[in-house]
Amino acid sequence: MINDKNLTTYSTSDVVNYYQYLQQLQPAEETIIQLFKHELPTMKMLDLGVGGGRTTPHFFPLVRDYIGVDYSGKMIQACQEKFTRSYPSIQFMVGDARNLSQFEDNCFDFILFSFNGIDYISHKDRLKVLQEISRIGKSGGYFFFSSHNLQAIEKQFDWQHHLSLNPFKTYVNLIMFAFLRGFNASLTYQTIKENNYAILRDESHNFRLQTYYVRASEQIKQLEPLFKDIKVYSWKTGLELKTNDDRISCSDMWLYYLCCIK
Ligand SMILES: C[S@@+](CC[C@H](N)C(=O)[O-])C[C@H]1O[C@@H](n2cnc3c(N)ncnc32)[C@H](O)[C@@H]1O
């Protein structure tokens, strides 16, 4: 079960600094800007889990209204320090995606939860977040987010996958494997293979975060009751993964999802 140790991690100064200096859009985010370039000027956008504001300078100038929200007060403070001088009308606020009661129903045209922000809460809370997003998003509006790909990490739990003809590479791989298994003692290759989602500690921020990994088919199933026209994108190429086979064979560590609010 994920508890708010993740919030503690997202409030520590080394992690806040890391996100504060990120600048580049990911290829799938560039795809979405191209796709919506004619609609963005009329859109009211919520940038959920805004972190240190990596996406802010890319989206703020393009949309009609922009609000950045994060549950880490330190991240919000970093955004305010970084942007309010150049963009005095910009809004940032502390808020938790699990309870967005500060926002009315049907008030956003475009909601972004970028770079896997949705993966730091429990399964039950994730479903609550999807409900909240469909409540505050306008019918016909869009939700775009990314989530870790269980398909991609699965192999890393198989020790045989780490063997290489190069002995040094094998040595380094097996050390990383030992860390992964050590931090996730209850998870085996077999249990991961048998499940559609799993919560685990990966190497990001030195195994300090509990992270939700999901298969694309399961993610689509979670979205279907509330959203339509669901599309999946490779984060690395920005290209749409149109078929189930495309998604199963994609080894990207996370995938982007675009969907329309019902
Ligand atoms: C991996 S960082 C990504 C930050 C930023 N979106 C980016 O792309 O650089 C995930 C962000 O989501 C935020 N986050 C995680 N769970 C959240 C929640 N329940 N409500 C709001 N923000 C959350 C974290 O504080 C963190 O800033």
The ligand as an ORCA input file, in Angstrom:
! r2SCAN-3c Opt
* xyz 0 1
  C       7.499     12.558    -11.477
  S       7.017     14.105    -10.880
  C       6.629     14.962    -12.379
  C       6.594     16.458    -12.236
  C       6.200     17.234    -13.476
  N       4.855     16.931    -13.911
  C       7.152     16.957    -14.627
  O       6.693     16.433    -15.631
  O       8.337     17.273    -14.513
  C       5.420     13.727    -10.209
  C       4.759     14.898     -9.526
  O       3.438     14.515     -9.138
  C       3.153     15.036     -7.862
  N       2.084     14.225     -7.268
  C       2.133     12.918     -6.929
  N       0.966     12.531     -6.376
  C       0.167     13.622     -6.373
  C      -1.156     13.869     -5.938
  N      -1.868     12.905     -5.357
  N      -1.685     15.091     -6.106
  C      -0.953     16.084     -6.691
  N       0.323     15.925     -7.085
  C       0.868     14.708     -6.957
  C       4.491     14.959     -7.126
  O       4.570     15.826     -6.022
  C       5.465     15.327     -8.241
  O       5.708     16.714     -8.276
*
